[in-house]
Amino acid sequence: MGYRNVTEEIVLMNVDKVISDIGCCNCESCKTDVITYALNRLPPRYVSSSKGELISEIEAHIYQNATDTIFALTEGAVLVKANPKHK
């Protein structure tokens, strides 16, 4: 048993699609910036559970927080696309 931030899991599950949809660079630096941007704007949701319970928690939160998560990722991708820090 351990603890996990369900918000982080949901962000990680959606970041590639949002980056692709926006046309943002998907290098590690830009992707990390988008993830960081989103996580700093979303409330953490920690759970303490086994792996099977964690999957159930993630699925439940996906539907509750999908709009906020996609919005935060989209904002981050737009900003990173306009101001990439990579070389």
KEDO-635706 format. One line per 10 residues: their letters; for each residue x, y, z of N, C-alpha, C, O. Coordinates in steps of 0.001 Angstrom, whole numbers. Layout:
% KEDO-635706
a) X/Y/Z/X/Y/Z/X/Y/Z/X/Y/Z  ... .
//
This chain:
% KEDO-635706
mgyrnvteei) 842/-1174/0/0/0/0/892/1244/0/2020/1225/492  371/2281/-546/1074/3537/-598/77/4637/-871/-1127/4462/-681  571/5748/-1309/-330/6844/-1657/20/7351/-3042/1168/7282/-3480  -983/7853/-3710/-816/8376/-5061/-1693/9597/-5225/-2742/9714/-4592  -1257/10499/-6074/-2043/11672/-6423/-2829/11310/-7686/-2265/11219/-8776  -4120/11109/-7525/-4969/10710/-8648/-4976/11798/-9723/-5024/11488/-10913  -4929/13058/-9317/-4886/14156/-10288/-3676/14006/-11198/-3784/14190/-12411  -2536/13676/-10627/-1325/13489/-11429/-1497/12349/-12422/-1091/12463/-13579  -2087/11268/-11982/-2313/10120/-12878/-3207/10519/-14053/-2948/10135/-15193  -4253/11288/-13771/-5179/11710/-14828/-4480/12656/-15804/-4676/12552/-17015 .
vlmnvdkvis) -3670/13576/-15286/-2910/14486/-16145/-1980/13688/-17054/-1918/13941/-18257  -1268/12739/-16490/-336/11935/-17278/-1047/11104/-18345/-492/10857/-19416  -2266/10677/-18053/-3022/9887/-19030/-3505/10740/-20205/-3763/10210/-21285  -3631/12057/-20006/-4210/12930/-21031/-3229/13851/-21721/-3566/14435/-22751  -2031/14002/-21194/-1111/15020/-21700/-722/14797/-23164/-668/15764/-23924  -458/13590/-23574/-22/13339/-24951/-1091/13740/-25969/-777/14329/-27003  -2340/13426/-25677/-3422/13771/-26607/-3586/15283/-26708/-3740/15816/-27807  -3555/15976/-25580/-3722/17426/-25601/-2565/18086/-26340/-2783/18979/-27158  -1349/17660/-26063/-180/18215/-26757/-314/18012/-28265/-35/18918/-29051  -737/16830/-28651/-919/16526/-30068/-2016/17394/-30685/-1840/17944/-31772 .
digccncesc) -3140/17515/-29993/-4266/18311/-30501/-3892/19781/-30681/-4341/20424/-31629  -3076/20312/-29777/-2679/21723/-29823/-1549/21945/-30826/-1362/23060/-31313  -801/20896/-31134/347/21032/-32017/1577/21532/-31282/2478/22124/-31876  1598/21285/-29990/2719/21688/-29146/3860/20685/-29311/3625/19507/-29580  5089/21157/-29149/6248/20277/-29185/6090/19215/-28097/5653/19524/-26988  6439/17984/-28404/6316/16926/-27400/7664/16438/-26880/7780/15307/-26408  8692/17300/-26968/9976/16925/-26376/9804/16851/-24856/8831/17375/-24313  10726/16215/-24187/10615/16020/-22744/10496/17343/-21987/9726/17439/-21032  11241/18352/-22396/11201/19651/-21722/9824/20300/-21846/9268/20759/-20848  9280/20343/-23035/7971/20965/-23251/6867/20160/-22564/5970/20734/-21945 .
ktdvityaln) 6932/18851/-22672/5927/18001/-22039/5939/18193/-20525/4881/18287/-19903  7121/18251/-19935/7237/18462/-18495/6671/19821/-18104/6017/19942/-17068  6914/20837/-18914/6365/22166/-18632/4837/22159/-18668/4199/22785/-17821  4249/21468/-19625/2789/21379/-19723/2234/20648/-18505/1255/21094/-17907  2846/19539/-18138/2401/18767/-16972/2490/19611/-15704/1551/19652/-14908  3618/20278/-15525/3822/21106/-14341/2804/22234/-14276/2248/22516/-13214  2562/22879/-15410/1571/23953/-15469/212/23430/-14991/-428/24037/-14131  -217/22309/-15551/-1531/21760/-15203/-1602/21359/-13731/-2574/21684/-13049  -589/20661/-13240/-627/20202/-11852/-623/21353/-10859/-1184/21227/-9770  -8/22463/-11211/-5/23619/-10324/-1348/24336/-10293/-1566/25191/-9434 .
rlppryvsss) -2244/24010/-11204/-3544/24655/-11253/-4696/23735/-10864/-5842/24173/-10775  -4397/22486/-10639/-5426/21519/-10258/-5235/21085/-8800/-4104/20986/-8325  -6327/20830/-8103/-6182/20375/-6714/-5678/18938/-6672/-6120/18101/-7460  -4759/18649/-5761/-4307/17264/-5628/-5413/16407/-5018/-6217/16890/-4221  -5443/15159/-5392/-6411/14211/-4838/-5650/12933/-4495/-5467/12048/-5331  -5219/12867/-3259/-4421/11721/-2828/-5309/10591/-2352/-6323/10805/-1687  -4907/9394/-2705/-5593/8192/-2231/-4541/7250/-1665/-3385/7244/-2089  -4963/6477/-722/-4109/5460/-128/-4793/4130/-376/-5799/3810/258  -4240/3356/-1305/-4926/2126/-1676/-4003/1193/-2427/-2893/1553/-2819  -4494/-6/-2614/-3766/-968/-3433/-3955/-612/-4900/-4748/269/-5232 .
kgeliseiea) -3229/-1293/-5774/-3274/-973/-7200/-4686/-1082/-7771/-5112/-197/-8513  -5413/-2132/-7447/-6770/-2302/-7961/-7703/-1205/-7502/-8520/-710/-8279  -7586/-823/-6240/-8415/259/-5723/-8027/1583/-6365/-8885/2430/-6616  -6740/1764/-6629/-6264/2991/-7262/-6885/3154/-8640/-7306/4253/-9002  -6946/2088/-9403/-7548/2149/-10739/-9005/2584/-10636/-9461/3399/-11439  -9736/2059/-9670/-11131/2460/-9474/-11236/3927/-9105/-12117/4632/-9596  -10334/4394/-8234/-10327/5810/-7842/-10048/6694/-9056/-10708/7715/-9245  -9082/6311/-9868/-8742/7102/-11058/-9935/7178/-11993/-10266/8254/-12488  -10582/6050/-12239/-11730/6039/-13139/-12846/6940/-12617/-13490/7640/-13398  -13079/6930/-11323/-14125/7766/-10741/-13783/9251/-10894/-14654/10057/-11218 .
hiyqnatdti) -12538/9606/-10664/-12134/11005/-10741/-12014/11507/-12173/-12142/12708/-12413  -11773/10620/-13125/-11667/11036/-14529/-12939/11764/-14953/-12880/12830/-15564  -14073/11187/-14627/-15327/11787/-15044/-15639/13065/-14270/-16212/14001/-14828  -15274/13113/-13010/-15530/14294/-12194/-14642/15469/-12589/-15080/16619/-12543  -13405/15192/-12975/-12427/16251/-13183/-11945/16386/-14624/-10976/17099/-14885  -12594/15725/-15545/-12122/15721/-16930/-12047/17118/-17523/-11049/17461/-18157  -13052/17913/-17337/-13073/19252/-17934/-11955/20119/-17373/-11232/20768/-18128  -11810/20132/-16056/-10755/20942/-15431/-9377/20477/-15867/-8495/21296/-16126  -9190/19173/-15948/-7885/18623/-16327/-7551/18984/-17766/-6447/19451/-18046  -8485/18773/-18675/-8246/19091/-20083/-8021/20588/-20256/-7167/20997/-21043 .
faltegavlv) -8774/21408/-19532/-8619/22855/-19623/-7220/23274/-19162/-6557/24062/-19837  -6769/22755/-18025/-5442/23112/-17503/-4341/22633/-18443/-3371/23356/-18672  -4473/21435/-18985/-3484/20926/-19938/-3476/21757/-21216/-2413/22053/-21761  -4649/22130/-21689/-4748/22926/-22910/-4111/24298/-22712/-3353/24763/-23563  -4419/24943/-21593/-3787/26233/-21292/-2267/26103/-21276/-1553/26923/-21853  -1790/25060/-20607/-349/24847/-20527/273/24600/-21889/1332/25146/-22196  -371/23787/-22706/156/23484/-24037/196/24714/-24927/1147/24896/-25687  -820/25560/-24844/-850/26792/-25636/295/27712/-25212/984/28281/-26058  495/27854/-23905/1577/28709/-23413/2952/28164/-23777/3834/28916/-24191  3130/26869/-23624/4431/26265/-23941/4693/26340/-25443/5822/26592/-25864 .
kanpkhk) 3666/26125/-26245/3828/26225/-27704/4293/27624/-28088/5136/27779/-28972  3751/28636/-27432/4121/30022/-27754/5486/30411/-27167/6142/31325/-27668  5906/29719/-26112/7146/30082/-25425/7949/28848/-25043/8189/28635/-23855  8371/28032/-25989/9116/26811/-25636/10475/27149/-25022/11115/28127/-25410  10908/26328/-24058/12204/26554/-23413/13295/25635/-23970/14471/25792/-23644  12897/24681/-24808/13905/23746/-25339/14830/24443/-26317/14562/25554/-26775  15924/23766/-26624/16906/24347/-27554/16606/23975/-28976/17330/24379/-29886 .
//
